[in-house]
Amino acid sequence: MKLSKKSAVQTEVDAAYLYEQLALSETENSIAEIYRQMAAIENTHAKGMLGSNVLPAPSWRAKLLNKIGKIWGYEYVLDSLMQTEKALAYRDRKQKEQQSVPLSGAENNHIRILQNLIQSKTKIDSEKLTSLEGRRHKSVGGNALRAAVLGANDGLVSNVSLVMGVAGATNGETGVLLAGLAGLLAGALSMALGEWISVKSSQELYERQMALEMEEIKHDPETEARELQLIYMAKGIEQKQAGEMAHAILKNPEHAHEVLVKEELGINAEELKGSAWTAAITSFVLFAIGAIIPVAPFMITSGMPAIIWSISLSALGLFVIGSAITLFTGRSIWFSGFRQVLFGLAAATVTFGIGKLVGVSIGG
């Protein structure tokens, strides 16, 4: 899908706005300066595309992302920006391929901007560089937000399908409320247990890898220094400077361990402090929030009125979830919202139809 000129300009304006907010939230001056330069570049792109110095205001989506950053952490905002730029670069390449236009190599410029700026900032020491790289890839807030949206979506879609299936078989009378509550409890417990096992297993795996890394630092520091030097060289740091940075880090084994764990293994030690029980309880609650929506009307009434209310509330919930998903995808609220409603209600219609057939068969 080709972006309109207006949409393309708005994307650049939003990116500039969000990079400015990242700069304001950053305590390290060198990293904040990188964000400010990113904002200036995005603004320059927007002005060039528009042919004017008067730019539109940031969109509601950019402002909402900024508010989410204040609550969930700006790591999610940067992660969202990088994902958007990757998607745009991919779309640009595909359009050129379809039109038989040669690739210039500039299609990934937005993605490379941060790295190019890092290379030009020779005064950024290894700790600050590691901090910036960690912030680029860390997405604790983003993962939590995705989990919230997807957890509620799973609860809503699975339970509206179950409720409609039973309602179809019983015309919304006997057993719908009990089935809905049972589906809510079973699904939420399953999600919670799965989340607990996932978090606990990841923590145990990462802890073992981190312990092995510390052993390597103690017994073979020169090899570890060489590995760290190569990692920094791969980032664009000149060989001599990369070597000096690596050997400086290895002078402090604890700090070296922290850096190598993050750079070599891609593990953020802070993320391992999360509680498996907290993740499980959160998953349980989020699933239950979505799952209670189609059940609620049957707590008050029954029959066709309850079915209509259940479908209506579920459609509204699906639209809200679809709208929330646009924070990750950048698509239109109406497109994502109605798509979510269409798929969710399609699943409910199928189970309702099957329930009707089963009900008639048993009744007949």
N, C-alpha and C positions, 0 to 999 in steps of 0.2 A: 504494500500500500504506500503510495507516494504522499509525503507530507506536503500540505499546502504551505505557501510562503508565510502565512500568518502563524501557522502552527510551528513552523521551523524557527521563526523569530521568537515566539513565546517560549519555546524550549530553551533557547540561548539565554533569554532574559531570566527565566526561572533558575537556570544553572548559576548565572552570575549572582543572583539574589542569595541562593543557598550557600554558595562559596563565601559570600560576604558574612553570612551568619556563622559559618564555620570559623572564619577568622576572628569574629567577635568572641566566640566561645573558647578559643584556643589560648592557653596560658603560655605556651612556648612561642616567643616572638618570631623565631626563624620559620616555624611551621605556619604560623598565622600569616606571615609574609607570602608564603607559597600559595595559601588559599586566596589572598588578596590578588595576587598575580593571575590566578586562575579566573577570578571574577572579572578582572580587567580584560582578559583574553575573550571570555564569553561575551562581554558587553561589546567589544570591538567586532566580533563576528555578527552580533545582532544588528549593529549600526550599519555594517557593510551590506547585509542582506536587505535591510529596510531602506537604505539610502538616506538615512536621516539620523540626527543625534537625539531626536525625541523618541524614546522607547516606551512601549506599553508597561503598565504596572505588572508586578509578579502575579501569577494566577492564584486562584484559591487553593489549588493543589500544592503549590510551592509554600504558601503561607501555612497550610495545614501541616506539611512536612516539617516546617520550622518549629511549629508548636509541639509536634511529636518528638522532635529532637530535644526540646527542652525537658520533656518528660522521660523519654526512653533513652536518650543519649544521642549525640550527633554522629556517632559511628554509623547509625542506620541511615542518616541523611546522606553521608558520603557514599555509603554502599549503594543507596538508591540512585545517586547521581552517576556512579560508575557503571551500574547496570543499564541505565538509560542511554549513556553514551555508547556502550558496547552494542546495544540494540540498534541505535541509529547508524553506527558504522557498518553493521552487518547489512542493514537495509540499503545503505548507500552502495555497498559493493554489489548486492544482488541486482539493483536497478541498473548499474553500469554493465553488468554481465548480460542482462536481458537486452540492453540497447547496443551491445557490442562496443561499448566505450572502454578503452584501455584503462586499467587501474593505475593511478598515479602514485600510490603509496601514501597519499595524504588522508586516506579514508579513516585511518586509525589515529589521526593526530590528537583528537580529544582524549583518547585513552592514554596516549603517550605523554601528554602535557605534564602530569605530575612527575613522571620519571625524568623528563628533560629538565624540569625546574630543579629537581634534586641534584642532577648532575652539575648544574650551573652554580649551585650553592656550596662552594668548597668549604665554607666555614661550618657547615652542619656536621656535628660530630656523630660518632656511631650510635650513641644513645638516642639522640634526636632522630636520626635516620630510622632506627629500629622502631621508635615510637610512631613515626609517621606511617611506616609500612604496616605496623600492627593495626593502626587505626583504619587504614585502607581496607584491610581484610577482615577485621573484627566486625561482627554484626550481631552482638548479643541482643541489643535492642531490636534490631530488625528481625532476628529469629523469634524473639518473644512475641513481637507484633504479628508475624506470620502465623505463629502457633495459635495465637488468640483467634484470628480470623478463621483459619482452617479448622481449628478445633470446634468452634461454634458451627461452622458449615457442616462438618461431619455429623454432629449431633442432630442438626435440623434435617438434613437430607435423609439420613438413615431412619430417623424416627417418624418423619412425615410419611415415608414410604411404608413403614410398618403399620402406623396408625390407619392409613388409607386402605391398606390391605385388609385389616380386620374390619374396618368400617364398611368396606364393600361387601364382605361376607355376612355382616350382621345388620346392615342398613344404619350403622352408627349407634346401635343400641348396646347389646350385651358384650361385655369384655373389652371394649375399646380402651377405656381408661386404664384398666388393669394391664393390658398389653402395652400401652404407651409408657406407663410408669416402669414396667419391667424392662422394656427396651431402653429407656433412659438409664436405669440403674446398671443393666448389663453392659451397655455400650460405654458408659462413663467409667465403670470399673475396669473394663478391658483396656481402654485408653490409658487410664492411670497406671495400670500394671505394666503396659508396654513402655510407657514413658520412664517409669522407675528402672526397669531393666535396661533400657537404652542408655540412660544417663549413668547408671552405676557401672555398666560394662565399659562405656567410654572412659570413665574416670579411672577404672582399674587398668585399662590398656595404656592410657596416657601416662599414668603414674609409673608403670613398668618401663616405658620408653624413656621417661625422664630420668629414672634411676640408672638405666644403662648409659645414658648420655653423660651423667655425672661421673660414672666409672671411667668412661673414655677420656674425659677431661683430666682426671687424676693420673691415669696411667700413660696417656699419649697426648699431651697438650700440643705438641708440634703439629701432629696430624689434624687436630681439631682447629688449630690456628689456620692451617692451610685451607681447610674446608670453608671456614668462615671468610677467608680472603677471597676464595673463588665465588662465594655467594655474593659478596659486595662487588666483585668485578662483573658478575652477571647483571648487577643493577646499573652498571655503567660507571662505577668508580674506577679511577686509574689504578693500575696494578700496585704501584709503590704505596699510594695512599691507602688502598685496601689492605695491604700487608701491615702497615703501621696501625691501622684501626683494629685489625684482628689481634695483633700481639698486645696492644694496649688493653683490650678487653680480657684477654687470657690472664692478665696479671691478677685479676680478681676472680677466682674460681666460681664464686656464687653468682656474680654478675655474668660471667661467661656462660654459665649453665642456663641462666635466664634467657640470654640472647640466642644461644644455640638452639634451645628448645623452641623458641619462637621462629627463628630463621630457618633452621634445618628441618625440624619436625613439623613446623606449622601449628604448634600448640600454644595457646594463650593460657598461661598458668592461672590467671584470674578466673577464667571460665570454669576451671576445675573445682572452684570453691562453692559452686552452686549445689544445693541440696537435692538429692534424688527424690526425697519426700516432698519438697516444695514443688518440684516439677510434676510429680504425680498428682498432687492435690490440685494444682493449677489446671492440669489437663482434665481432671475429673470435673471441675467447676465449669470450664469453658464448654466441654461437651454437653454438660447438663443444661447450660443456658440455651444452647441451640435446640436441644431435644425437648425442652419443656414447652416450646412455642406451639407445636401442633397438638399437644396434649391438653393444654390449658382450657380450651373451650369445653372439653368433655368433663371437666370438673364442675362446670356450671349447668350445662344442659346436655342433651343427647339427640340422636336422630339426625335428620337433614340439617337443622339449624347449626348443630355442632360441627358437622362436616363442612358446611359453608364457611363458618368462622375459622375453622382449623386451616382450610385451604387459603383463606384470605390472609390470615396472620402469617402463615408460612411463606406466602408469596412476598409479603412485605419484608419479612426477615431475610429471604433470599436476595431481594433487591438491595437491601442495606449491606449484606455481605459482599455482593457483587460490586457495589460501589466502593467498599473498603479495599477490595482487591486492586482497584485502579491505582492505589498508592504504590503498588509494586510494578504495575504494568504500564501506567501512563495512558491507558486507553480511556475512551469516553465513559462517563458514569452511566449514561443511558444504555450504551452497548453492553458493558460488563454487567450492569444490573439486570437488564432484561434477559441477557443470555443465561445468567444464573437462575432467574425465575423459570425460564423455558426448560432448562435441563432438570431442575428440581421438580417442577410440576409434571414433567414427562415421566419421571421415575414414579411419582405418586400415582399418576394415571394408570400406569402399567400395573402396579400392585393393587390398585382399586379394582381394575378390570379382572385381574386374577382372583381377587377376593370375591367378586360378584359371581364368577364362574364356580368357584368352590362352594360358595353359599347356596347357589341354585342346585348344584349337584347333591349337596348334603340334604337340602330341604326337599328336593324332588324324590 
